[in-house]
Amino acid sequence: MKRSLFKTVTASLVGNLFEWYDFALFGYFAPVIGKLFFPSNNKAVELISAFGAFAAGYLIRPIGGMIFGYIGDRMGRKKAMVLSILLMAVPTALIGILPTYAEIGIWAPILLMVIRMLQGISMGGNYGGSITFTTEHTDSSHRGLIGSFAVTSCLVGILAGSGAAALASNFFSEADLIAWGWRLPFVVGILICFVGFYIRRNVPESPEYIVAQAAGELKQNPIKEVFASHGRTLVKVVMAVMLHDLSFYILLVYMATHLSTQLGLSQGMALTINTASLVVVSIFTVFSAWLSDKIGRKAVLGGAAFLFVVGTIPLLEIVNKTSDPMVILGAQMLLSIAVGGYFGPLPALMVEAYPTSVRFSAVTITTNISGPLFGGTAPMLVTFLIDKTGSNMVPAYYLTFGALVALLVLRSIKNQDKKAVDNLDKLQAIA
């Protein structure tokens, strides 16, 4: 990997790591946050309220996607990437010092919701933007592998968040964890921001964007152009990305809470299993992305979706019927292979579905429709349905549904990137 490309990938990795570390911590500490900010005599109500605040950050993401999408397509990818990480810094610090309901009453959950919404606006531009920014620095023959680093950086952030939460849960007593221990991982996370900001300020602009700008291909209103000229593609890609979001938030965020609140595992053990799953997902994300450069995006994505269809219900049934942590770990590992298999090629598929002139907006809109609608609401929805139906299999049914939809739409998504810069020498010359 050439030095300029390495700097670009690193900038994406560090920035995503910071944002997803912090966002993941909220999911992992949902039981504690529910108790402190949404106190109730019913634990299910506390948990649902906490995941409601979690979902609020996602429901505001489309606004962030449009704001940063416009900046990225009109003013440059680099400017959008720098601004998005700055917007995440202040809310992260505030969560670590925010007074609880017992201290300031109703203002505690209100302020928490405001902070989550600010984080959501930031994430609305950062994730889809990092996918676009990273993949545009290489040619199509390596786009799968390079694009996967945007996803892997998120997984590394989730892994760091899961590891920090597991460490805090195992190191502190339950009383200390609730009193102040849960705050430490949030405060520590702010240090990552300064590193990410510095690196992003010093990476080159996207070569493909520079070419499109020089050729006069940029659109005056890229958001309007996405819906007017690429609406059908947008719907198809959103349906494909749905499986990414469902598998992520059900298996890698919600499941840690499911193992502790529904199956009776200690929070420390549940988070340890989740951390191990993230390692497997990260490995298979990179591998499947590399494979997609060799045999095609749809072949790998379709194979992973098929694994979800045939494996999710039986494997989660095993998880729900045992109290043996090793059996649960084994089932989670098998599901993690499917998750990584689907995650890897997806960034390249999204980038190749849209032309350079509106790509930043299109990718951020895609991720910010699917993310809030299917991903951010998934933990709250499955918690609610389990409470109402009494069935621990709700997550399995929901995830299988998403996999079936993905299998139906993947074949019809076409490569619309007709003016992609596939000549690596030209890219290097521009950079």
C-alpha positions in Angstrom: 0.0 0.0 0.0 1.4 3.3 -1.1 2.1 6.0 1.5 -0.7 8.4 0.4 -3.2 5.6 0.4 -2.1 4.4 3.8 -2.6 7.9 5.2 -6.1 8.0 3.7 -7.1 4.7 5.1 -5.6 5.6 8.5 -7.6 8.9 8.5 -10.8 7.0 7.9 -10.0 4.3 10.4 -9.1 6.6 13.3 -12.1 8.9 12.7 -14.6 6.0 12.5 -13.0 4.3 15.4 -13.6 7.3 17.6 -17.2 7.8 16.6 -18.2 4.1 16.8 -16.4 3.6 20.0 -18.5 6.2 21.7 -21.7 5.3 19.9 -21.2 1.6 20.9 -20.6 2.4 24.5 -24.1 3.7 24.8 -25.5 0.5 23.5 -23.4 -1.7 25.8 -24.2 0.4 28.9 -27.9 0.7 28.1 -29.0 -1.1 31.3 -27.0 1.3 33.4 -28.0 4.3 31.5 -31.7 3.3 31.6 -31.5 3.0 35.4 -29.7 6.4 35.9 -31.6 8.5 33.3 -34.9 6.8 32.9 -35.6 5.3 36.4 -38.7 3.0 36.6 -40.0 0.2 38.7 -40.0 -1.9 35.5 -36.6 -2.8 34.2 -38.0 -3.4 30.7 -39.3 0.2 30.6 -35.8 1.5 31.7 -34.2 -0.6 28.9 -36.7 0.4 26.3 -36.2 4.1 27.2 -32.5 3.8 27.0 -32.6 2.2 23.6 -35.1 4.9 22.6 -32.5 7.5 23.3 -30.1 5.3 21.3 -32.6 5.3 18.4 -33.0 9.1 18.6 -29.4 9.5 17.5 -30.2 7.5 14.5 -33.5 9.2 13.6 -31.7 12.5 13.2 -29.0 11.0 11.1 -30.7 11.7 7.7 -30.4 15.5 8.5 -26.6 15.0 9.1 -26.4 13.0 5.9 -27.9 15.7 3.8 -25.8 18.4 5.5 -22.5 16.6 5.1 -23.5 15.1 1.8 -24.0 18.6 0.3 -20.6 19.7 1.8 -18.9 16.6 0.5 -20.2 16.9 -3.1 -20.0 20.7 -3.4 -17.0 21.7 -1.2 -14.9 18.6 -1.0 -14.8 15.2 0.7 -12.0 16.3 3.0 -13.8 19.3 4.4 -16.9 17.1 5.3 -14.7 14.5 7.0 -12.9 17.1 9.2 -16.1 18.8 10.2 -17.9 15.6 11.1 -15.3 14.4 13.6 -15.3 17.8 15.3 -19.0 17.7 15.8 -18.7 14.4 17.6 -16.1 15.6 20.1 -18.2 17.9 22.3 -21.1 15.5 22.8 -18.8 12.7 23.7 -17.2 14.7 26.5 -20.6 15.8 27.8 -22.0 12.2 28.1 -19.1 11.5 30.5 -20.0 14.3 32.8 -23.8 14.5 32.4 -25.8 14.6 35.7 -28.3 11.8 36.2 -32.1 12.0 36.9 -31.5 11.8 40.6 -29.4 15.0 40.4 -31.3 17.2 38.0 -34.6 15.5 37.4 -36.3 15.6 34.0 -33.4 17.7 32.5 -31.2 14.6 32.6 -33.0 12.6 30.0 -33.7 15.7 27.9 -30.1 16.7 27.8 -29.1 13.1 27.0 -31.5 13.1 24.0 -30.0 16.4 22.7 -26.5 15.0 23.0 -27.5 11.8 21.2 -29.0 13.9 18.4 -25.8 15.9 17.9 -23.9 12.7 17.7 -26.4 11.4 15.2 -25.9 14.5 12.9 -22.2 13.8 13.0 -22.5 10.2 12.2 -24.9 11.0 9.4 -22.0 12.4 7.5 -19.1 10.4 8.8 -19.8 6.8 8.0 -21.0 7.1 4.4 -18.5 9.9 3.8 -15.6 7.7 5.0 -16.7 4.9 2.6 -16.7 7.4 -0.3 -13.5 9.1 0.6 -11.5 5.9 1.1 -12.7 4.0 -1.9 -12.1 7.0 -4.3 -8.4 6.8 -3.6 -8.0 3.5 -5.4 -9.0 1.8 -8.6 -11.9 -0.7 -9.0 -9.6 -3.8 -8.8 -8.8 -3.0 -5.2 -11.9 -1.1 -4.2 -13.5 -4.0 -2.3 -10.5 -4.4 0.0 -9.8 -0.7 0.5 -13.4 0.0 1.0 -13.6 -2.7 3.7 -11.3 -0.7 5.9 -14.0 1.9 6.4 -16.2 -0.9 7.9 -13.3 -2.5 9.7 -12.5 0.8 11.4 -16.1 0.9 12.7 -15.7 -2.7 14.0 -12.4 -1.7 15.7 -14.3 1.1 17.4 -17.0 -1.2 18.4 -14.4 -3.7 19.6 -12.7 -1.0 21.6 -16.0 0.0 23.1 -17.0 -3.5 23.9 -13.6 -4.2 25.4 -13.7 -1.0 27.5 -17.2 -1.8 28.7 -16.2 -5.4 29.5 -13.1 -4.2 31.4 -15.2 -1.7 33.4 -17.8 -4.3 34.1 -15.3 -6.8 35.3 -13.0 -4.4 37.2 -15.6 -2.3 39.1 -18.2 -3.6 41.6 -21.8 -3.2 40.4 -22.2 -0.2 42.8 -19.1 1.6 41.6 -20.0 0.9 37.9 -23.4 2.5 38.3 -22.1 5.3 40.5 -19.2 6.5 38.2 -17.3 3.6 36.6 -19.5 3.7 33.4 -18.4 7.3 32.7 -14.7 6.6 32.4 -14.8 4.9 28.9 -16.7 7.9 27.5 -14.2 10.4 28.9 -11.2 8.4 27.7 -12.7 8.2 24.2 -12.3 12.0 23.6 -8.5 11.4 23.3 -9.1 9.5 20.0 -10.8 12.6 18.6 -7.7 14.7 18.6 -5.7 12.1 16.7 -8.5 11.7 14.1 -8.8 15.4 13.6 -5.1 15.9 13.1 -4.8 13.0 10.5 -7.9 14.1 8.5 -6.6 17.6 8.2 -3.4 16.3 6.6 -4.7 13.8 4.0 -5.1 14.7 0.3 -8.5 15.3 -1.4 -10.2 12.5 -3.3 -8.6 12.1 -6.7 -11.9 11.1 -8.3 -13.6 14.2 -6.8 -10.8 16.4 -8.2 -11.4 14.9 -11.7 -15.1 15.5 -11.5 -14.6 19.0 -10.3 -12.2 19.8 -13.1 -14.5 18.4 -15.7 -17.5 20.5 -14.4 -19.5 17.4 -13.4 -20.4 18.6 -9.9 -24.1 19.2 -9.4 -25.6 22.4 -8.0 -28.0 20.5 -5.8 -26.6 16.9 -5.3 -29.3 15.9 -2.9 -32.1 16.7 -5.3 -30.2 15.0 -8.1 -29.9 11.8 -6.1 -33.7 11.5 -5.7 -34.5 12.7 -9.2 -32.1 10.6 -11.2 -31.1 7.7 -8.9 -34.2 7.1 -6.9 -34.8 3.5 -8.0 -31.1 2.6 -7.4 -31.4 4.3 -3.9 -34.3 2.1 -2.9 -32.5 -1.1 -4.0 -29.3 -0.3 -2.3 -31.1 0.7 0.9 -32.8 -2.7 0.9 -29.4 -4.4 0.5 -27.9 -2.3 3.3 -30.7 -3.2 5.6 -29.2 -6.6 6.3 -25.9 -4.9 7.2 -27.7 -2.7 9.8 -29.9 -5.4 11.2 -27.0 -7.9 11.7 -24.8 -5.2 13.2 -27.3 -3.9 15.7 -28.9 -7.2 16.6 -25.9 -9.4 16.8 -23.1 -6.9 17.8 -24.9 -4.3 19.8 -28.2 -5.7 21.2 -27.0 -9.3 21.7 -24.8 -8.4 24.7 -27.8 -7.0 26.5 -29.9 -10.0 25.4 -27.4 -12.4 26.9 -27.5 -10.6 30.2 -31.1 -9.6 30.6 -32.9 -12.5 28.9 -30.5 -15.4 29.4 -29.0 -14.5 32.8 -25.3 -14.3 31.9 -23.3 -11.8 33.8 -22.7 -8.5 32.0 -19.0 -9.1 32.0 -19.4 -12.6 30.3 -21.9 -11.2 27.8 -19.6 -8.4 26.8 -16.6 -10.8 26.6 -18.5 -13.0 24.1 -19.5 -10.0 22.2 -15.9 -8.8 22.0 -14.8 -12.2 20.7 -17.5 -12.0 18.0 -16.3 -8.6 16.9 -12.8 -10.0 16.3 -14.2 -12.8 14.0 -16.4 -10.3 12.2 -13.4 -8.0 11.6 -11.3 -10.8 10.1 -14.0 -12.0 7.8 -14.9 -8.5 6.7 -11.4 -8.0 5.3 -11.3 -11.5 3.8 -14.7 -11.2 2.1 -13.8 -7.8 0.7 -10.6 -9.1 -0.8 -12.5 -12.1 -2.3 -15.1 -9.7 -3.8 -12.3 -8.1 -5.8 -11.5 -11.5 -7.3 -15.0 -13.0 -7.9 -17.4 -10.1 -7.7 -19.3 -8.2 -5.1 -22.7 -9.9 -5.6 -21.3 -13.4 -5.4 -19.8 -12.8 -1.9 -22.8 -10.7 -0.6 -25.3 -13.3 -1.9 -23.4 -16.1 -0.3 -23.3 -14.3 3.1 -27.0 -13.5 2.9 -27.8 -17.1 2.2 -25.8 -18.1 5.3 -28.1 -15.8 7.3 -31.2 -17.3 5.9 -30.3 -20.9 6.7 -28.3 -20.3 9.9 -29.8 -17.5 12.0 -32.9 -19.2 13.4 -31.3 -22.6 14.3 -28.2 -20.9 15.8 -30.1 -18.4 17.9 -32.4 -21.1 19.0 -29.3 -22.9 20.4 -28.2 -19.7 22.1 -31.6 -19.2 23.8 -31.8 -22.8 25.1 -28.5 -23.1 26.8 -26.7 -21.4 29.7 -23.3 -22.7 28.6 -21.1 -19.7 27.7 -18.9 -21.8 25.4 -21.9 -23.1 23.4 -23.2 -19.5 23.1 -19.8 -18.4 22.0 -19.6 -21.1 19.3 -23.0 -20.1 17.8 -22.0 -16.4 17.9 -18.8 -17.3 16.0 -20.7 -19.0 13.2 -23.1 -16.0 12.9 -20.1 -13.7 12.9 -18.7 -15.4 9.7 -21.9 -14.4 7.9 -21.8 -10.9 9.3 -18.2 -10.3 8.1 -19.0 -11.9 4.8 -21.7 -9.4 4.2 -19.9 -6.4 5.6 -16.8 -6.6 3.5 -18.0 -6.0 -0.1 -20.8 -3.7 0.8 -18.9 -0.3 0.7 -17.6 -1.0 -2.8 -21.1 -2.0 -4.0 -22.5 1.3 -2.6 -19.8 3.4 -4.2 -20.1 1.6 -7.6 -23.9 2.1 -7.6 -23.6 5.9 -7.9 -21.6 8.4 -10.1 -18.8 10.5 -8.6 -20.8 13.8 -9.0 -23.4 12.8 -6.4 -21.7 9.9 -4.7 -21.0 11.5 -1.3 -24.6 12.5 -1.0 -26.0 9.3 -2.4 -24.0 7.0 -0.1 -24.7 9.1 3.0 -28.4 9.2 2.2 -28.4 5.4 1.6 -26.8 4.6 5.0 -28.9 7.2 6.7 -32.2 5.8 5.5 -31.3 2.2 6.4 -29.4 3.0 9.6 -32.2 4.9 11.4 -35.1 2.9 10.0 -33.7 -0.6 10.5 -30.5 -0.4 12.5 -30.9 2.2 15.2 -34.5 1.1 16.0 -33.6 -2.7 16.1 -32.5 -2.9 19.8 -35.6 -1.0 21.0 -38.0 -2.9 18.7 -36.8 -6.4 19.5 -36.7 -5.6 23.3 -40.3 -4.4 23.0 -41.5 -7.4 21.0 -39.8 -9.9 23.3 -41.5 -8.2 26.3 -44.9 -8.3 24.6 -44.6 -11.8 23.0 -42.4 -13.6 25.5 -40.4 -15.1 22.6 -36.6 -14.8 22.7 -36.6 -15.7 19.0 -37.8 -12.3 17.8 -34.2 -11.2 16.8 -33.7 -14.3 14.7 -37.0 -13.8 12.8 -36.2 -10.2 12.1 -32.7 -10.9 10.9 -33.8 -13.7 8.6 -36.4 -11.4 7.1 -33.7 -8.9 6.3 -31.5 -11.6 4.7 -34.4 -12.7 2.4 -34.9 -9.1 1.2 -31.2 -8.7 0.5 -31.2 -11.9 -1.6 -34.1 -10.5 -3.7 -32.6 -7.1 -4.4 -28.8 -7.8 -4.8 -29.1 -9.1 -8.3 -30.8 -6.0 -9.7 -28.3 -3.5 -8.4 -26.1 -2.3 -11.3 -22.8 -0.5 -11.5 -23.7 3.0 -12.5 -20.2 4.5 -12.0 -19.7 5.0 -15.7 -17.1 7.7 -15.3 -15.0 6.1 -12.5 -11.3 6.8 -12.7 -10.0 3.2 -13.1 -6.6 4.1 -14.2 -4.3 3.9 -11.2 -1.5 5.9 -12.9 -4.0 8.7 -13.4 -5.1 8.6 -9.8 -1.5 8.7 -8.6 -0.7 11.7 -10.9 -3.6 13.6 -9.5 -2.8 12.8 -5.9 
